[in-house]
Amino acid sequence: MRLRTPLALFGAALLVLVGPPLLSAGSGSDTGTRIPGLRVMVPNTPGGGYDITARTAAKNAEEAGLTSDIEVFNLPGAGGTVGLTRLVGEHGNGRLAMSMGLGVVGAVHTNKTPKTLADTTPIARLTMEQDIVVVSKNSPYKTVQDLLAAWKKDPGKLPVGGGSSPGGPDHLAPMLMAQAAGIAPKSVNYVPFDGGGELLASILGNKVAFGVSGVGEYLDQIESGELRLLAVTGAERIPGLDAPTLREAGLDTEFINWRGIVAPPGLTDAERQKLVGLVTRLHDSPEWKQSLKKNNWNDAFMTGDEFGDFLTEQDERVGSVLKELGL
């Protein structure tokens, strides 16, 4: 099996919208999307991909008149599995949803948590997104070739930071890079952070040699010059960003991340369809389409049972890739 085959199917970001009592007249009342008291849990720290997607989706839903007073809250820990356990414990709560993605799939494997995504109600996958390889503006590595040359000489002395636990996207991407570069994945000094927000400070402070994260998380820092973008992990360059793909840099691999939204188990059909309907109307809104463009997120909309089948497939693939990497 070629590693890039299963990983090419990993896709990027999605979020959810939720909030407290929706009291505004007309907010979603004419579309059937009004869910009083809806909240969205972000299972990592502020500033990460799940957080940015959730808050973007909530803002867009309000702007589109689908709902109002959306609440987004953070419950970080153990790569997202603390939030997952809380979500599963909210059996039958149709006013709670959780932003999640490939990172939670990986964290379930590496933390061997008793609660898995199979215990949740799948709502939707919204987006896919490339990962990026970045360093601080004063890093000695000017190009990805510079970085690779130093990394090959002594992998253990060049810590790489990622905003996900082992098995998550920011871990899998550098492991695939290492393998393609002839570096044993087990020799890589990977430093996990609980989301891109925590990771950013360590990159800027040169606490890690380089970082891997979602493109949408660090666009502002790249544009301001605080971060230097060395490469993107997808099959094609990202419009507007001056960075090669890993293949252009000589590494025979590629990687795409995804994000979605799940809800607690035990929902009624009506509660489930209400959540799916809200996210579907969000997906169709011009406000969300603009956010996709702004954040370089690829539309990867998928709902309900189809998304549930995708989650099962991703769980199996993460397990097989970790095994193939010897991790």
C-alpha positions as CSV (number, residue, x, y, z in Angstrom):
1,M,0.0,0.0,0.0
2,R,1.3,3.5,-0.8
3,L,0.8,5.8,2.1
4,R,-0.3,8.7,0.0
5,T,-3.3,6.7,-1.2
6,P,-5.2,6.5,2.1
7,L,-4.0,9.9,3.3
8,A,-5.1,11.6,0.1
9,L,-8.6,10.9,1.3
10,F,-8.1,12.7,4.6
11,G,-9.8,16.0,4.1
12,A,-10.0,19.3,6.0
13,A,-12.1,21.5,8.1
14,L,-15.6,21.9,9.3
15,L,-17.3,23.4,12.2
16,V,-20.6,23.8,13.7
17,L,-22.8,26.5,14.9
18,V,-24.5,26.5,18.1
19,G,-25.7,28.8,20.8
20,P,-27.8,29.7,23.7
21,P,-31.4,30.9,23.6
22,L,-32.3,32.2,20.2
23,L,-34.6,35.0,20.9
24,S,-34.4,37.3,17.9
25,A,-37.6,37.4,15.9
26,G,-37.0,35.9,12.5
27,S,-33.6,34.3,13.2
28,G,-34.1,31.0,11.5
29,S,-37.8,31.0,12.1
30,D,-38.6,31.1,8.4
31,T,-36.1,28.5,7.4
32,G,-36.6,25.9,10.2
33,T,-33.0,26.3,11.4
34,R,-33.7,28.0,14.7
35,I,-32.4,25.8,17.6
36,P,-32.9,27.6,21.0
37,G,-29.9,27.0,23.3
38,L,-27.7,25.4,20.7
39,R,-24.0,25.3,21.8
40,V,-20.9,24.1,20.0
41,M,-18.0,22.5,21.8
42,V,-14.4,23.0,20.6
43,P,-12.3,20.2,22.0
44,N,-9.0,22.1,21.9
45,T,-7.7,25.5,22.9
46,P,-8.6,28.9,21.3
47,G,-6.9,29.7,18.0
48,G,-6.7,26.2,16.6
49,G,-8.4,24.9,13.5
50,Y,-11.5,23.5,15.2
51,D,-11.9,26.8,17.0
52,I,-11.5,29.0,14.0
53,T,-13.9,26.9,11.9
54,A,-16.5,26.9,14.7
55,R,-16.4,30.6,15.3
56,T,-16.4,31.3,11.6
57,A,-19.4,29.1,11.1
58,A,-21.3,30.6,14.0
59,K,-20.6,34.1,12.7
60,N,-21.7,33.2,9.2
61,A,-24.9,31.5,10.5
62,E,-25.9,34.7,12.3
63,E,-25.0,36.9,9.3
64,A,-27.2,34.6,7.1
65,G,-30.1,34.9,9.5
66,L,-30.2,31.2,10.2
67,T,-30.0,31.5,14.0
68,S,-28.7,33.9,16.6
69,D,-26.8,34.1,19.9
70,I,-24.6,31.2,19.1
71,E,-22.3,30.0,21.9
72,V,-18.9,28.5,21.1
73,F,-16.9,27.1,24.1
74,N,-13.6,25.3,24.5
75,L,-13.0,22.1,26.4
76,P,-9.4,21.1,25.5
77,G,-7.6,18.0,26.6
78,A,-6.0,14.7,25.3
79,G,-6.2,15.7,21.6
80,G,-9.9,16.2,21.7
81,T,-10.9,13.0,23.5
82,V,-11.8,14.9,26.7
83,G,-14.4,16.8,24.7
84,L,-15.5,13.6,22.9
85,T,-16.1,11.9,26.3
86,R,-18.2,14.9,27.4
87,L,-20.2,14.8,24.2
88,V,-21.0,11.1,24.4
89,G,-22.0,11.6,28.0
90,E,-24.6,14.2,26.9
91,H,-26.9,11.4,25.6
92,G,-30.0,12.8,23.9
93,N,-28.9,16.5,24.0
94,G,-30.1,17.9,20.7
95,R,-28.7,21.4,21.6
96,L,-25.0,20.4,21.7
97,A,-22.6,19.7,18.9
98,M,-18.8,19.3,18.6
99,S,-16.3,20.6,16.1
100,M,-13.9,17.8,15.2
101,G,-11.8,16.2,12.5
102,L,-9.0,13.9,11.7
103,G,-7.1,14.9,14.9
104,V,-9.9,13.4,17.1
105,V,-9.8,10.2,15.1
106,G,-6.0,9.9,15.7
107,A,-6.3,10.8,19.4
108,V,-8.8,8.0,20.0
109,H,-6.2,5.5,18.6
110,T,-3.2,6.9,20.5
111,N,-5.0,7.5,23.8
112,K,-7.0,4.3,23.6
113,T,-10.1,6.1,24.8
114,P,-13.1,3.9,25.5
115,K,-15.4,6.4,23.8
116,T,-15.0,6.7,20.0
117,L,-16.7,8.6,17.2
118,A,-18.8,5.6,16.6
119,D,-20.6,6.6,19.8
120,T,-21.7,10.0,18.4
121,T,-24.3,11.2,16.0
122,P,-22.6,12.2,12.7
123,I,-23.9,15.5,11.4
124,A,-21.6,16.8,8.6
125,R,-18.2,17.2,7.1
126,L,-17.8,20.7,5.7
127,T,-14.3,21.2,4.5
128,M,-10.9,19.8,3.6
129,E,-7.6,21.8,4.0
130,Q,-3.9,21.5,3.2
131,D,-1.4,21.5,6.0
132,I,1.6,23.9,5.8
133,V,5.2,23.7,7.0
134,V,6.2,27.0,8.7
135,V,9.1,28.4,10.7
136,S,9.6,31.7,12.5
137,K,10.7,34.8,10.5
138,N,14.2,34.6,12.1
139,S,14.7,30.8,11.5
140,P,17.9,29.8,9.7
141,Y,15.8,27.7,7.3
142,K,15.0,29.9,4.3
143,T,13.6,27.0,2.1
144,V,12.1,23.6,2.7
145,Q,15.3,22.1,1.1
146,D,17.4,23.9,3.9
147,L,15.1,22.4,6.5
148,L,15.2,18.9,5.0
149,A,19.0,18.9,4.8
150,A,19.3,19.8,8.5
151,W,16.6,17.3,9.5
152,K,18.3,14.4,7.7
153,K,21.6,15.1,9.5
154,D,20.1,14.7,13.0
155,P,16.3,14.2,13.2
156,G,16.2,14.0,17.0
157,K,17.7,17.5,17.4
158,L,15.1,19.2,15.2
159,P,11.8,19.2,17.1
160,V,8.7,19.5,15.0
161,G,5.6,20.9,16.6
162,G,2.0,20.1,15.6
163,G,-1.4,21.1,16.9
164,S,-2.6,17.5,17.3
165,S,-1.9,14.4,19.3
166,P,0.0,11.5,17.7
167,G,-2.2,10.0,15.1
168,G,-3.7,13.4,14.2
169,P,-3.1,15.4,11.0
170,D,-0.3,17.6,12.3
171,H,1.5,14.4,13.4
172,L,0.8,12.3,10.3
173,A,2.0,15.0,7.9
174,P,5.5,15.3,9.2
175,M,5.8,11.6,9.7
176,L,5.0,11.1,6.0
177,M,7.5,13.8,5.1
178,A,10.1,12.1,7.2
179,Q,9.5,8.7,5.5
180,A,9.6,10.3,2.1
181,A,12.9,12.0,3.0
182,G,14.5,8.7,4.2
183,I,14.1,9.6,7.9
184,A,12.8,6.8,10.2
185,P,9.5,8.1,11.6
186,K,10.4,6.7,15.0
187,S,13.4,9.0,15.1
188,V,11.4,12.2,14.6
189,N,11.1,14.4,17.7
190,Y,7.4,15.3,17.5
191,V,6.1,17.8,20.1
192,P,2.3,17.8,20.3
193,F,0.3,20.9,21.3
194,D,-3.4,21.1,22.0
195,G,-4.3,23.1,19.0
196,G,-2.7,25.5,16.6
197,G,-3.0,28.4,19.1
198,E,-0.7,26.8,21.6
199,L,1.7,25.7,18.8
200,L,2.0,29.2,17.4
201,A,3.9,30.6,20.4
202,S,6.4,27.8,20.3
203,I,7.1,28.4,16.6
204,L,7.5,32.2,17.0
205,G,9.8,31.6,20.0
206,N,11.9,29.0,18.2
207,K,11.0,26.4,20.8
208,V,10.5,24.0,17.8
209,A,12.5,23.9,14.6
210,F,9.4,24.0,12.5
211,G,5.7,23.6,12.8
212,V,2.9,21.8,10.8
213,S,-0.6,23.1,10.9
214,G,-3.7,24.0,8.8
215,V,-3.3,26.7,6.3
216,G,-6.3,28.6,7.6
217,E,-4.9,28.9,11.1
218,Y,-1.8,30.9,10.3
219,L,-2.7,33.0,7.3
220,D,-2.5,36.3,9.2
221,Q,1.0,35.5,10.6
222,I,2.2,34.5,7.2
223,E,0.9,37.6,5.6
224,S,2.4,39.8,8.3
225,G,5.8,38.2,8.0
226,E,5.9,36.7,11.5
227,L,5.9,33.2,10.0
228,R,7.9,32.0,6.9
229,L,5.9,29.5,4.8
230,L,8.2,26.7,3.4
231,A,5.8,24.2,1.8
232,V,2.2,23.0,1.5
233,T,1.3,19.4,1.8
234,G,-1.4,19.0,-0.8
235,A,-1.2,18.1,-4.5
236,E,-1.2,21.7,-5.7
237,R,0.1,25.1,-4.6
238,I,-2.3,27.3,-2.7
239,P,-3.3,30.4,-4.8
240,G,-1.8,33.6,-3.3
241,L,0.9,31.8,-1.2
242,D,4.4,31.5,-2.4
243,A,5.4,28.0,-1.4
244,P,6.0,24.7,-3.2
245,T,4.2,21.4,-2.6
246,L,6.1,18.6,-1.0
247,R,6.4,16.9,-4.3
248,E,8.0,20.0,-5.9
249,A,10.4,19.8,-3.0
250,G,11.4,16.3,-3.9
251,L,9.2,14.3,-1.4
252,D,6.9,11.7,-2.9
253,T,4.0,12.3,-0.6
254,E,1.0,14.5,0.0
255,F,-1.5,15.1,2.8
256,I,-5.0,16.6,3.2
257,N,-6.8,17.2,6.5
258,W,-10.6,17.4,7.1
259,R,-12.9,18.7,9.8
260,G,-16.6,18.1,10.6
261,I,-19.2,18.2,13.3
262,V,-20.8,15.5,15.4
263,A,-23.5,15.5,18.1
264,P,-24.3,13.4,21.1
265,P,-25.8,9.9,20.8
266,G,-29.5,9.2,21.3
267,L,-30.9,12.1,19.3
268,T,-34.4,11.8,17.8
269,D,-34.7,11.8,14.1
270,A,-36.2,15.3,14.3
271,E,-33.3,16.6,16.4
272,R,-30.7,15.1,14.1
273,Q,-32.4,16.5,11.0
274,K,-32.6,19.9,12.6
275,L,-28.9,20.0,13.0
276,V,-28.2,18.7,9.6
277,G,-30.6,21.2,8.1
278,L,-28.9,24.1,9.9
279,V,-25.5,23.1,8.7
280,T,-26.9,22.5,5.1
281,R,-28.3,26.0,5.0
282,L,-25.0,27.4,6.3
283,H,-23.2,25.5,3.6
284,D,-25.4,27.0,0.9
285,S,-25.1,30.5,2.2
286,P,-23.0,33.2,0.4
287,E,-21.4,34.1,3.8
288,W,-20.0,30.6,4.2
289,K,-18.8,30.4,0.6
290,Q,-16.9,33.6,1.2
291,S,-15.3,32.2,4.3
292,L,-14.2,29.1,2.4
293,K,-12.4,31.3,-0.1
294,K,-10.9,33.6,2.5
295,N,-9.4,30.7,4.5
296,N,-8.4,28.5,1.6
297,W,-10.7,25.8,2.8
298,N,-12.0,23.3,0.2
299,D,-15.7,22.5,0.1
300,A,-16.2,18.9,1.1
301,F,-19.8,18.8,2.2
302,M,-21.2,15.5,3.4
303,T,-24.0,14.8,5.9
304,G,-25.6,12.2,8.0
305,D,-25.1,8.5,7.2
306,E,-22.7,9.2,4.4
307,F,-20.5,11.2,6.9
308,G,-20.9,8.3,9.4
309,D,-19.5,5.9,6.8
310,F,-16.7,8.3,6.1
311,L,-15.8,8.4,9.8
312,T,-15.6,4.6,10.0
313,E,-13.4,4.5,6.9
314,Q,-11.1,7.2,8.4
315,D,-10.8,5.3,11.7
316,E,-9.7,2.2,9.8
317,R,-7.2,4.1,7.7
318,V,-5.6,6.0,10.6
319,G,-5.0,2.7,12.3
320,S,-3.4,1.1,9.2
321,V,-1.2,4.2,8.5
322,L,0.1,4.3,12.1
323,K,0.9,0.6,11.8
324,E,2.7,1.1,8.5
325,L,4.7,4.0,9.9
326,G,5.7,1.8,12.9
327,L,4.0,4.1,15.3
